[in-house]
Amino acid sequence: MNFTLAAKQLSEQLVNMNRVINSKNALPILADIVFTVKDNILSLKASDSEVTLMADIELTESEGEGCFAINGKDIMEAVKGLPENPLTFSMDSEEDTIVKIDYFSGMFTLPVNNAMEFPTLPAIDNANLVTFNITEGLLQENIARTIFASADDELRPVMNGIFFDLTAEHLAVVASDGHTLVRNKVLSVKATDETKTGSFILPKKPAHILKNILSRTAETEVTMTADGRQLQIVAAGFTMQCRLIEGRYPNYNSVIPKNNPNIVLVDRNTLVNALRRVSPFSNNSSNLVRIHVENNQIQLDTEDYDFSKTATERMACEYNGEAMSIGMKGAKTIEILGNMSAQEIEMQLADPSRAALILPSEQPTDMEILMLQMPMLLND
């Protein structure tokens, strides 16, 4: 068996495949990537037993069919430095334990393993499916905007992922760690007569992989199909299947306040830069920033009396409400604002003890973005 393909194409896919492979594996074969050649197509597969990623590459030419497994890191390191030139893989027979790879100025050989030892994918249960289509760009954008707010909580594993909630009105993409919550409503994706409502929790690892391999500008459709235990994602350049987090996600809508009458409008970049300047002067353990709003002005105050450090900064805003002060964890507020793209943001406040809502002043087309941050206690 032998086949030829472009080095750059293979290198790009090997980088994605290695995102799946763990540094330590229960089964030695899971350190490998499976190469399968059939009908002039090279199919690649990598897995950690919970996440499996597959992709196809059209071959320049091929002779014979077969499959073998190569250590993922070895083949990626060997190929990634090569320029845009053809690579030719050759094996004398399927029983051969060595693959030879020739390129324009040299060659190398690598040991191969039996691909039949690679675990098979569990079947998707067609009896209880939640399925919908979403553009690649929208999916990438929503994962990137929410994943930072997911938790690392061994006692509540349902919080350790991104919640997808398909309703008759929209698709809600939600993440929360108990102190911060992000809820994106994708109004262009909803349950219809052909699809039914449903939900699932996507774990962090496959979410991070999708964030990195999806294109934010692509308009091609991605099909997501979940059966309660497994999720299959079919995109233009790859297929992923992963195990879902099982359990009931909390009622996220119930924690979002319905009436925060004090409205602050402020330039997002101005506020982010000011927070970055004053945050280093806050107490290391609390990272508390006091935010005082009054007379169309925001004042940020931080202090760390243990090291005799204080900082104050003021900026203009539009404010409709009573004078008030609220305590926020500075680093988390910076992270929230950094995951928004609007030039101007709206902060909706009620009182110093209730959650603050942060929204773009103008919502994107077919989207509703809302972020929530719980306040910190102020010692007056």
Contacts in CASP RR format, 6 or more apart in sequence:
PFRMAT RR
TARGET T0000
AUTHOR 0000-0000-0000
METHOD contacts of the structure
MODEL  1
MNFTLAAKQLSEQLVNMNRVINSKNALPILADIVFTVKDNILSLKASDSE
VTLMADIELTESEGEGCFAINGKDIMEAVKGLPENPLTFSMDSEEDTIVK
IDYFSGMFTLPVNNAMEFPTLPAIDNANLVTFNITEGLLQENIARTIFAS
ADDELRPVMNGIFFDLTAEHLAVVASDGHTLVRNKVLSVKATDETKTGSF
ILPKKPAHILKNILSRTAETEVTMTADGRQLQIVAAGFTMQCRLIEGRYP
NYNSVIPKNNPNIVLVDRNTLVNALRRVSPFSNNSSNLVRIHVENNQIQL
DTEDYDFSKTATERMACEYNGEAMSIGMKGAKTIEILGNMSAQEIEMQLA
DPSRAALILPSEQPTDMEILMLQMPMLLND
1 37 0 8 1.000
1 62 0 8 1.000
1 63 0 8 1.000
1 64 0 8 1.000
1 65 0 8 1.000
1 66 0 8 1.000
1 90 0 8 1.000
1 91 0 8 1.000
1 93 0 8 1.000
1 94 0 8 1.000
2 62 0 8 1.000
2 63 0 8 1.000
2 64 0 8 1.000
2 88 0 8 1.000
2 89 0 8 1.000
2 90 0 8 1.000
2 91 0 8 1.000
3 37 0 8 1.000
3 42 0 8 1.000
3 59 0 8 1.000
3 61 0 8 1.000
3 62 0 8 1.000
3 63 0 8 1.000
3 88 0 8 1.000
3 89 0 8 1.000
4 59 0 8 1.000
4 60 0 8 1.000
4 61 0 8 1.000
4 62 0 8 1.000
4 86 0 8 1.000
4 87 0 8 1.000
4 88 0 8 1.000
4 89 0 8 1.000
5 42 0 8 1.000
5 57 0 8 1.000
5 58 0 8 1.000
5 59 0 8 1.000
5 60 0 8 1.000
5 86 0 8 1.000
5 87 0 8 1.000
6 60 0 8 1.000
6 84 0 8 1.000
6 85 0 8 1.000
6 86 0 8 1.000
6 87 0 8 1.000
7 79 0 8 1.000
7 82 0 8 1.000
7 83 0 8 1.000
7 84 0 8 1.000
7 85 0 8 1.000
7 86 0 8 1.000
7 87 0 8 1.000
7 103 0 8 1.000
8 84 0 8 1.000
9 57 0 8 1.000
10 42 0 8 1.000
10 57 0 8 1.000
10 79 0 8 1.000
10 87 0 8 1.000
11 76 0 8 1.000
11 79 0 8 1.000
11 80 0 8 1.000
11 81 0 8 1.000
11 82 0 8 1.000
13 44 0 8 1.000
13 55 0 8 1.000
13 57 0 8 1.000
14 33 0 8 1.000
14 44 0 8 1.000
14 72 0 8 1.000
14 75 0 8 1.000
14 76 0 8 1.000
14 79 0 8 1.000
14 80 0 8 1.000
15 76 0 8 1.000
15 80 0 8 1.000
16 53 0 8 1.000
16 55 0 8 1.000
16 209 0 8 1.000
16 212 0 8 1.000
16 213 0 8 1.000
16 238 0 8 1.000
17 33 0 8 1.000
17 44 0 8 1.000
17 45 0 8 1.000
17 46 0 8 1.000
17 53 0 8 1.000
17 55 0 8 1.000
17 72 0 8 1.000
17 76 0 8 1.000
18 33 0 8 1.000
18 46 0 8 1.000
18 72 0 8 1.000
18 73 0 8 1.000
18 76 0 8 1.000
19 53 0 8 1.000
19 208 0 8 1.000
19 209 0 8 1.000
19 212 0 8 1.000
19 213 0 8 1.000
20 46 0 8 1.000
20 47 0 8 1.000
20 48 0 8 1.000
20 51 0 8 1.000
20 52 0 8 1.000
20 53 0 8 1.000
20 209 0 8 1.000
21 30 0 8 1.000
21 31 0 8 1.000
21 33 0 8 1.000
21 46 0 8 1.000
21 48 0 8 1.000
21 72 0 8 1.000
21 73 0 8 1.000
22 30 0 8 1.000
22 48 0 8 1.000
25 31 0 8 1.000
25 48 0 8 1.000
26 49 0 8 1.000
27 49 0 8 1.000
27 117 0 8 1.000
27 119 0 8 1.000
29 69 0 8 1.000
29 113 0 8 1.000
29 117 0 8 1.000
29 118 0 8 1.000
29 119 0 8 1.000
30 47 0 8 1.000
30 48 0 8 1.000
30 49 0 8 1.000
30 118 0 8 1.000
30 119 0 8 1.000
31 71 0 8 1.000
31 72 0 8 1.000
31 73 0 8 1.000
32 46 0 8 1.000
32 69 0 8 1.000
32 70 0 8 1.000
32 71 0 8 1.000
32 72 0 8 1.000
32 113 0 8 1.000
32 118 0 8 1.000
33 44 0 8 1.000
33 45 0 8 1.000
33 46 0 8 1.000
33 69 0 8 1.000
33 70 0 8 1.000
33 71 0 8 1.000
33 72 0 8 1.000
33 75 0 8 1.000
34 43 0 8 1.000
34 44 0 8 1.000
34 45 0 8 1.000
34 46 0 8 1.000
34 67 0 8 1.000
34 68 0 8 1.000
34 69 0 8 1.000
34 115 0 8 1.000
34 118 0 8 1.000
35 42 0 8 1.000
35 43 0 8 1.000
35 44 0 8 1.000
35 67 0 8 1.000
35 68 0 8 1.000
35 69 0 8 1.000
35 70 0 8 1.000
35 89 0 8 1.000
35 115 0 8 1.000
36 42 0 8 1.000
36 43 0 8 1.000
36 44 0 8 1.000
36 45 0 8 1.000
36 66 0 8 1.000
36 67 0 8 1.000
36 115 0 8 1.000
37 43 0 8 1.000
37 59 0 8 1.000
37 62 0 8 1.000
37 64 0 8 1.000
37 65 0 8 1.000
37 66 0 8 1.000
37 67 0 8 1.000
38 65 0 8 1.000
38 66 0 8 1.000
39 65 0 8 1.000
40 58 0 8 1.000
40 59 0 8 1.000
40 61 0 8 1.000
40 62 0 8 1.000
41 56 0 8 1.000
41 57 0 8 1.000
41 58 0 8 1.000
41 59 0 8 1.000
42 56 0 8 1.000
42 57 0 8 1.000
42 58 0 8 1.000
42 59 0 8 1.000
42 62 0 8 1.000
43 54 0 8 1.000
43 55 0 8 1.000
43 56 0 8 1.000
44 54 0 8 1.000
44 55 0 8 1.000
44 56 0 8 1.000
44 57 0 8 1.000
45 52 0 8 1.000
45 53 0 8 1.000
45 54 0 8 1.000
45 118 0 8 1.000
46 52 0 8 1.000
46 53 0 8 1.000
46 72 0 8 1.000
47 53 0 8 1.000
47 118 0 8 1.000
47 119 0 8 1.000
48 205 0 8 1.000
49 119 0 8 1.000
50 203 0 8 1.000
50 205 0 8 1.000
50 242 0 8 1.000
50 243 0 8 1.000
51 205 0 8 1.000
51 206 0 8 1.000
51 209 0 8 1.000
51 240 0 8 1.000
51 241 0 8 1.000
51 242 0 8 1.000
51 243 0 8 1.000
52 121 0 8 1.000
52 240 0 8 1.000
52 241 0 8 1.000
52 242 0 8 1.000
53 209 0 8 1.000
53 238 0 8 1.000
53 239 0 8 1.000
53 240 0 8 1.000
54 238 0 8 1.000
54 239 0 8 1.000
54 240 0 8 1.000
55 237 0 8 1.000
55 238 0 8 1.000
55 239 0 8 1.000
56 237 0 8 1.000
60 86 0 8 1.000
66 94 0 8 1.000
67 115 0 8 1.000
68 91 0 8 1.000
68 94 0 8 1.000
68 99 0 8 1.000
68 112 0 8 1.000
68 113 0 8 1.000
68 114 0 8 1.000
68 115 0 8 1.000
69 112 0 8 1.000
69 113 0 8 1.000
69 114 0 8 1.000
69 115 0 8 1.000
69 117 0 8 1.000
69 118 0 8 1.000
70 99 0 8 1.000
70 110 0 8 1.000
70 111 0 8 1.000
70 112 0 8 1.000
70 113 0 8 1.000
71 110 0 8 1.000
71 111 0 8 1.000
74 110 0 8 1.000
75 110 0 8 1.000
78 101 0 8 1.000
78 108 0 8 1.000
78 110 0 8 1.000
79 87 0 8 1.000
79 101 0 8 1.000
82 103 0 8 1.000
83 104 0 8 1.000
85 103 0 8 1.000
85 104 0 8 1.000
86 103 0 8 1.000
86 104 0 8 1.000
87 101 0 8 1.000
87 102 0 8 1.000
87 103 0 8 1.000
88 101 0 8 1.000
88 102 0 8 1.000
88 103 0 8 1.000
89 99 0 8 1.000
89 100 0 8 1.000
89 101 0 8 1.000
90 99 0 8 1.000
90 100 0 8 1.000
90 101 0 8 1.000
90 102 0 8 1.000
91 98 0 8 1.000
91 99 0 8 1.000
91 100 0 8 1.000
91 112 0 8 1.000
96 112 0 8 1.000
97 111 0 8 1.000
97 112 0 8 1.000
98 109 0 8 1.000
98 110 0 8 1.000
98 111 0 8 1.000
98 112 0 8 1.000
99 109 0 8 1.000
99 110 0 8 1.000
99 112 0 8 1.000
100 107 0 8 1.000
100 108 0 8 1.000
100 109 0 8 1.000
101 107 0 8 1.000
101 108 0 8 1.000
101 109 0 8 1.000
101 110 0 8 1.000
121 241 0 8 1.000
122 229 0 8 1.000
122 230 0 8 1.000
124 225 0 8 1.000
124 227 0 8 1.000
124 230 0 8 1.000
124 232 0 8 1.000
124 241 0 8 1.000
125 227 0 8 1.000
125 228 0 8 1.000
125 229 0 8 1.000
125 230 0 8 1.000
126 227 0 8 1.000
127 227 0 8 1.000
128 227 0 8 1.000
128 228 0 8 1.000
129 225 0 8 1.000
129 226 0 8 1.000
129 227 0 8 1.000
130 166 0 8 1.000
130 195 0 8 1.000
130 196 0 8 1.000
130 197 0 8 1.000
130 198 0 8 1.000
130 199 0 8 1.000
130 200 0 8 1.000
130 225 0 8 1.000
130 226 0 8 1.000
130 227 0 8 1.000
130 228 0 8 1.000
131 195 0 8 1.000
131 223 0 8 1.000
131 224 0 8 1.000
131 225 0 8 1.000
131 226 0 8 1.000
132 166 0 8 1.000
132 171 0 8 1.000
132 189 0 8 1.000
132 191 0 8 1.000
132 195 0 8 1.000
132 223 0 8 1.000
132 224 0 8 1.000
133 189 0 8 1.000
133 221 0 8 1.000
133 222 0 8 1.000
133 223 0 8 1.000
133 224 0 8 1.000
134 171 0 8 1.000
134 186 0 8 1.000
134 189 0 8 1.000
134 221 0 8 1.000
134 222 0 8 1.000
134 224 0 8 1.000
135 218 0 8 1.000
135 219 0 8 1.000
135 220 0 8 1.000
135 221 0 8 1.000
135 222 0 8 1.000
136 214 0 8 1.000
136 215 0 8 1.000
136 218 0 8 1.000
136 219 0 8 1.000
136 220 0 8 1.000
136 221 0 8 1.000
136 222 0 8 1.000
136 235 0 8 1.000
136 236 0 8 1.000
137 214 0 8 1.000
137 215 0 8 1.000
137 216 0 8 1.000
137 217 0 8 1.000
137 218 0 8 1.000
137 219 0 8 1.000
138 186 0 8 1.000
138 188 0 8 1.000
138 189 0 8 1.000
139 210 0 8 1.000
139 214 0 8 1.000
139 222 0 8 1.000
139 224 0 8 1.000
140 210 0 8 1.000
140 211 0 8 1.000
140 214 0 8 1.000
140 215 0 8 1.000
140 216 0 8 1.000
140 218 0 8 1.000
141 216 0 8 1.000
142 173 0 8 1.000
142 184 0 8 1.000
142 186 0 8 1.000
143 162 0 8 1.000
143 173 0 8 1.000
143 207 0 8 1.000
143 210 0 8 1.000
143 211 0 8 1.000
143 214 0 8 1.000
144 211 0 8 1.000
144 216 0 8 1.000
144 339 0 8 1.000
145 173 0 8 1.000
145 182 0 8 1.000
145 184 0 8 1.000
145 339 0 8 1.000
145 340 0 8 1.000
145 369 0 8 1.000
146 162 0 8 1.000
146 173 0 8 1.000
146 174 0 8 1.000
146 175 0 8 1.000
146 182 0 8 1.000
146 184 0 8 1.000
147 161 0 8 1.000
147 162 0 8 1.000
147 175 0 8 1.000
147 204 0 8 1.000
147 207 0 8 1.000
147 208 0 8 1.000
147 211 0 8 1.000
148 175 0 8 1.000
148 182 0 8 1.000
148 335 0 8 1.000
148 339 0 8 1.000
149 175 0 8 1.000
149 176 0 8 1.000
149 177 0 8 1.000
149 180 0 8 1.000
149 181 0 8 1.000
149 182 0 8 1.000
149 371 0 8 1.000
150 159 0 8 1.000
150 160 0 8 1.000
150 161 0 8 1.000
150 162 0 8 1.000
150 175 0 8 1.000
150 176 0 8 1.000
150 177 0 8 1.000
150 204 0 8 1.000
150 207 0 8 1.000
151 159 0 8 1.000
151 160 0 8 1.000
151 161 0 8 1.000
151 176 0 8 1.000
151 177 0 8 1.000
151 178 0 8 1.000
152 160 0 8 1.000
152 177 0 8 1.000
153 159 0 8 1.000
153 160 0 8 1.000
153 177 0 8 1.000
157 245 0 8 1.000
157 247 0 8 1.000
158 201 0 8 1.000
158 245 0 8 1.000
158 247 0 8 1.000
158 248 0 8 1.000
158 249 0 8 1.000
158 250 0 8 1.000
159 176 0 8 1.000
159 177 0 8 1.000
159 178 0 8 1.000
159 250 0 8 1.000
160 203 0 8 1.000
160 204 0 8 1.000
160 245 0 8 1.000
161 175 0 8 1.000
161 201 0 8 1.000
161 202 0 8 1.000
161 203 0 8 1.000
161 204 0 8 1.000
161 207 0 8 1.000
161 245 0 8 1.000
162 173 0 8 1.000
162 174 0 8 1.000
162 175 0 8 1.000
162 201 0 8 1.000
162 202 0 8 1.000
162 204 0 8 1.000
162 207 0 8 1.000
163 172 0 8 1.000
163 173 0 8 1.000
163 174 0 8 1.000
163 175 0 8 1.000
163 199 0 8 1.000
163 200 0 8 1.000
163 201 0 8 1.000
163 202 0 8 1.000
163 249 0 8 1.000
163 252 0 8 1.000
164 171 0 8 1.000
164 172 0 8 1.000
164 173 0 8 1.000
164 199 0 8 1.000
164 200 0 8 1.000
164 201 0 8 1.000
164 202 0 8 1.000
164 224 0 8 1.000
164 226 0 8 1.000
165 171 0 8 1.000
165 172 0 8 1.000
165 173 0 8 1.000
165 174 0 8 1.000
165 198 0 8 1.000
165 199 0 8 1.000
165 249 0 8 1.000
166 189 0 8 1.000
166 190 0 8 1.000
166 191 0 8 1.000
166 195 0 8 1.000
166 197 0 8 1.000
166 198 0 8 1.000
166 199 0 8 1.000
167 190 0 8 1.000
167 191 0 8 1.000
167 197 0 8 1.000
167 198 0 8 1.000
168 190 0 8 1.000
168 191 0 8 1.000
168 197 0 8 1.000
169 187 0 8 1.000
169 190 0 8 1.000
170 185 0 8 1.000
170 186 0 8 1.000
170 187 0 8 1.000
170 189 0 8 1.000
170 190 0 8 1.000
170 368 0 8 1.000
171 185 0 8 1.000
171 186 0 8 1.000
171 189 0 8 1.000
171 190 0 8 1.000
172 183 0 8 1.000
172 184 0 8 1.000
172 185 0 8 1.000
172 186 0 8 1.000
172 252 0 8 1.000
173 183 0 8 1.000
173 184 0 8 1.000
173 186 0 8 1.000
174 181 0 8 1.000
174 182 0 8 1.000
174 183 0 8 1.000
174 184 0 8 1.000
174 249 0 8 1.000
174 252 0 8 1.000
175 181 0 8 1.000
175 182 0 8 1.000
176 182 0 8 1.000
176 250 0 8 1.000
176 252 0 8 1.000
176 255 0 8 1.000
178 374 0 8 1.000
179 329 0 8 1.000
179 332 0 8 1.000
179 373 0 8 1.000
179 374 0 8 1.000
180 332 0 8 1.000
180 335 0 8 1.000
180 336 0 8 1.000
180 371 0 8 1.000
180 372 0 8 1.000
180 373 0 8 1.000
180 374 0 8 1.000
181 252 0 8 1.000
181 255 0 8 1.000
181 256 0 8 1.000
181 371 0 8 1.000
181 372 0 8 1.000
182 336 0 8 1.000
182 339 0 8 1.000
182 370 0 8 1.000
182 371 0 8 1.000
182 372 0 8 1.000
183 252 0 8 1.000
183 253 0 8 1.000
183 256 0 8 1.000
183 369 0 8 1.000
183 370 0 8 1.000
183 371 0 8 1.000
183 372 0 8 1.000
184 367 0 8 1.000
184 368 0 8 1.000
184 369 0 8 1.000
184 370 0 8 1.000
185 367 0 8 1.000
185 368 0 8 1.000
185 369 0 8 1.000
185 370 0 8 1.000
186 366 0 8 1.000
186 367 0 8 1.000
187 366 0 8 1.000
187 367 0 8 1.000
187 368 0 8 1.000
188 366 0 8 1.000
191 197 0 8 1.000
191 198 0 8 1.000
199 249 0 8 1.000
200 226 0 8 1.000
200 228 0 8 1.000
200 231 0 8 1.000
200 244 0 8 1.000
201 244 0 8 1.000
201 245 0 8 1.000
201 246 0 8 1.000
201 247 0 8 1.000
201 249 0 8 1.000
202 231 0 8 1.000
202 242 0 8 1.000
202 244 0 8 1.000
202 245 0 8 1.000
203 242 0 8 1.000
203 243 0 8 1.000
203 244 0 8 1.000
203 245 0 8 1.000
205 242 0 8 1.000
206 231 0 8 1.000
206 240 0 8 1.000
206 242 0 8 1.000
209 240 0 8 1.000
210 233 0 8 1.000
210 240 0 8 1.000
213 238 0 8 1.000
214 222 0 8 1.000
214 235 0 8 1.000
218 236 0 8 1.000
220 235 0 8 1.000
220 236 0 8 1.000
222 233 0 8 1.000
222 234 0 8 1.000
222 235 0 8 1.000
223 232 0 8 1.000
223 233 0 8 1.000
223 234 0 8 1.000
224 231 0 8 1.000
224 232 0 8 1.000
224 233 0 8 1.000
225 231 0 8 1.000
225 232 0 8 1.000
225 234 0 8 1.000
226 232 0 8 1.000
226 244 0 8 1.000
228 244 0 8 1.000
228 246 0 8 1.000
229 243 0 8 1.000
229 244 0 8 1.000
229 246 0 8 1.000
230 241 0 8 1.000
230 242 0 8 1.000
230 243 0 8 1.000
230 244 0 8 1.000
231 241 0 8 1.000
231 242 0 8 1.000
231 243 0 8 1.000
231 244 0 8 1.000
232 239 0 8 1.000
232 240 0 8 1.000
232 241 0 8 1.000
233 239 0 8 1.000
233 240 0 8 1.000
233 241 0 8 1.000
233 242 0 8 1.000
255 355 0 8 1.000
255 372 0 8 1.000
256 355 0 8 1.000
256 357 0 8 1.000
256 370 0 8 1.000
256 372 0 8 1.000
257 348 0 8 1.000
257 350 0 8 1.000
257 354 0 8 1.000
257 355 0 8 1.000
257 357 0 8 1.000
259 350 0 8 1.000
260 348 0 8 1.000
260 349 0 8 1.000
260 350 0 8 1.000
260 354 0 8 1.000
260 356 0 8 1.000
260 357 0 8 1.000
261 321 0 8 1.000
261 348 0 8 1.000
261 350 0 8 1.000
262 293 0 8 1.000
262 319 0 8 1.000
262 320 0 8 1.000
262 321 0 8 1.000
262 322 0 8 1.000
262 324 0 8 1.000
262 348 0 8 1.000
262 349 0 8 1.000
262 350 0 8 1.000
263 319 0 8 1.000
263 320 0 8 1.000
263 321 0 8 1.000
263 346 0 8 1.000
263 347 0 8 1.000
263 348 0 8 1.000
263 349 0 8 1.000
264 293 0 8 1.000
264 298 0 8 1.000
264 317 0 8 1.000
264 318 0 8 1.000
264 319 0 8 1.000
264 346 0 8 1.000
264 347 0 8 1.000
264 348 0 8 1.000
264 349 0 8 1.000
265 317 0 8 1.000
265 318 0 8 1.000
265 319 0 8 1.000
265 344 0 8 1.000
265 345 0 8 1.000
265 346 0 8 1.000
265 361 0 8 1.000
266 298 0 8 1.000
266 315 0 8 1.000
266 317 0 8 1.000
266 318 0 8 1.000
266 344 0 8 1.000
266 345 0 8 1.000
266 347 0 8 1.000
267 315 0 8 1.000
267 343 0 8 1.000
267 344 0 8 1.000
268 337 0 8 1.000
268 338 0 8 1.000
268 340 0 8 1.000
268 342 0 8 1.000
268 343 0 8 1.000
268 344 0 8 1.000
268 345 0 8 1.000
269 343 0 8 1.000
270 315 0 8 1.000
271 298 0 8 1.000
271 315 0 8 1.000
271 337 0 8 1.000
271 345 0 8 1.000
272 334 0 8 1.000
272 337 0 8 1.000
272 338 0 8 1.000
274 300 0 8 1.000
274 313 0 8 1.000
274 315 0 8 1.000
275 289 0 8 1.000
275 300 0 8 1.000
275 330 0 8 1.000
275 333 0 8 1.000
275 334 0 8 1.000
275 337 0 8 1.000
276 334 0 8 1.000
277 311 0 8 1.000
277 313 0 8 1.000
278 289 0 8 1.000
278 300 0 8 1.000
278 301 0 8 1.000
278 302 0 8 1.000
278 311 0 8 1.000
278 312 0 8 1.000
278 313 0 8 1.000
279 287 0 8 1.000
279 289 0 8 1.000
279 302 0 8 1.000
279 330 0 8 1.000
279 331 0 8 1.000
279 334 0 8 1.000
280 311 0 8 1.000
281 302 0 8 1.000
281 303 0 8 1.000
281 304 0 8 1.000
281 309 0 8 1.000
281 310 0 8 1.000
281 311 0 8 1.000
282 288 0 8 1.000
282 289 0 8 1.000
282 302 0 8 1.000
282 303 0 8 1.000
282 304 0 8 1.000
282 330 0 8 1.000
283 303 0 8 1.000
283 304 0 8 1.000
283 306 0 8 1.000
284 304 0 8 1.000
286 329 0 8 1.000
286 376 0 8 1.000
287 329 0 8 1.000
287 330 0 8 1.000
287 331 0 8 1.000
287 332 0 8 1.000
288 302 0 8 1.000
288 327 0 8 1.000
288 328 0 8 1.000
288 329 0 8 1.000
288 330 0 8 1.000
288 376 0 8 1.000
288 378 0 8 1.000
289 300 0 8 1.000
289 301 0 8 1.000
289 302 0 8 1.000
289 327 0 8 1.000
289 328 0 8 1.000
289 329 0 8 1.000
289 330 0 8 1.000
289 333 0 8 1.000
290 300 0 8 1.000
290 301 0 8 1.000
290 302 0 8 1.000
290 325 0 8 1.000
290 326 0 8 1.000
290 327 0 8 1.000
290 378 0 8 1.000
291 298 0 8 1.000
291 299 0 8 1.000
291 300 0 8 1.000
291 325 0 8 1.000
291 326 0 8 1.000
291 327 0 8 1.000
291 328 0 8 1.000
292 298 0 8 1.000
292 299 0 8 1.000
292 300 0 8 1.000
292 301 0 8 1.000
292 323 0 8 1.000
292 324 0 8 1.000
292 325 0 8 1.000
293 299 0 8 1.000
293 317 0 8 1.000
293 319 0 8 1.000
293 321 0 8 1.000
293 323 0 8 1.000
293 324 0 8 1.000
293 325 0 8 1.000
293 349 0 8 1.000
294 319 0 8 1.000
294 323 0 8 1.000
294 324 0 8 1.000
295 319 0 8 1.000
295 323 0 8 1.000
296 316 0 8 1.000
296 317 0 8 1.000
296 318 0 8 1.000
296 319 0 8 1.000
297 314 0 8 1.000
297 315 0 8 1.000
297 316 0 8 1.000
297 317 0 8 1.000
297 319 0 8 1.000
298 314 0 8 1.000
298 315 0 8 1.000
298 316 0 8 1.000
298 317 0 8 1.000
298 319 0 8 1.000
299 312 0 8 1.000
299 313 0 8 1.000
299 314 0 8 1.000
300 311 0 8 1.000
300 312 0 8 1.000
300 313 0 8 1.000
300 314 0 8 1.000
300 315 0 8 1.000
301 310 0 8 1.000
301 311 0 8 1.000
301 312 0 8 1.000
302 309 0 8 1.000
302 310 0 8 1.000
302 311 0 8 1.000
303 309 0 8 1.000
303 310 0 8 1.000
303 311 0 8 1.000
304 310 0 8 1.000
324 349 0 8 1.000
324 351 0 8 1.000
324 352 0 8 1.000
325 352 0 8 1.000
325 378 0 8 1.000
326 349 0 8 1.000
326 352 0 8 1.000
326 356 0 8 1.000
326 375 0 8 1.000
326 378 0 8 1.000
327 352 0 8 1.000
327 375 0 8 1.000
327 376 0 8 1.000
327 377 0 8 1.000
327 378 0 8 1.000
328 356 0 8 1.000
328 373 0 8 1.000
328 375 0 8 1.000
328 376 0 8 1.000
329 373 0 8 1.000
329 376 0 8 1.000
332 373 0 8 1.000
333 373 0 8 1.000
336 358 0 8 1.000
336 371 0 8 1.000
336 373 0 8 1.000
337 345 0 8 1.000
337 358 0 8 1.000
339 371 0 8 1.000
340 358 0 8 1.000
340 360 0 8 1.000
340 369 0 8 1.000
340 371 0 8 1.000
341 360 0 8 1.000
342 360 0 8 1.000
342 361 0 8 1.000
342 362 0 8 1.000
344 360 0 8 1.000
344 361 0 8 1.000
344 362 0 8 1.000
345 358 0 8 1.000
345 359 0 8 1.000
345 360 0 8 1.000
345 361 0 8 1.000
346 358 0 8 1.000
346 359 0 8 1.000
346 360 0 8 1.000
346 361 0 8 1.000
347 356 0 8 1.000
347 357 0 8 1.000
347 358 0 8 1.000
348 356 0 8 1.000
348 357 0 8 1.000
348 358 0 8 1.000
348 359 0 8 1.000
349 356 0 8 1.000
352 375 0 8 1.000
352 378 0 8 1.000
353 375 0 8 1.000
354 375 0 8 1.000
355 372 0 8 1.000
355 373 0 8 1.000
355 374 0 8 1.000
355 375 0 8 1.000
356 372 0 8 1.000
356 373 0 8 1.000
356 375 0 8 1.000
357 370 0 8 1.000
357 371 0 8 1.000
357 372 0 8 1.000
358 370 0 8 1.000
358 371 0 8 1.000
358 372 0 8 1.000
358 373 0 8 1.000
359 369 0 8 1.000
359 370 0 8 1.000
359 371 0 8 1.000
360 369 0 8 1.000
363 369 0 8 1.000
END
